[in-house]
Amino acid sequence: CGSVRRRHRDVQCVDSQSKRPLRPFHCQTVSSRPLSALGCPQKPCMNWTVSPWGLCSGSCGEGIRERLVYCPEPHRCSTMSRPNDTELCNLKSCTHWKTEGWGECS
């Protein structure tokens, strides 16, 4: 998917009776030279399959989470549209306020 493929064949001018190869100009008076290369039909690209995101790697602050990303049929998904398999995840801050009980009024 996504790349142009071609197929090729050998094209020669030959003598109809002796089957011997001739120079191309001998056949040009009869017809134009047949194609020696042709584009192949292209299979459409498939969509990437992704799993749900995993847990974040840290309990606070910035971490990383991962998921599986795969193509249902190898080489049928465009590498240009492949989703990320990791991302940053922001969790709660690693700092917090700690308070003690109120003192007596003065």
Buried (B, 14 or more C-beta within 10 A) or exposed (E): BBEEEEEEEEEEBEEEEEEEEEEEEEBEEEEEEEEEEEEEEEEEBBEBEBEEEEEBBBEEEEBEBBBEBEBEEEEBBBEEEEEEBEEEBEEEEEEEEEEEEEEEEE
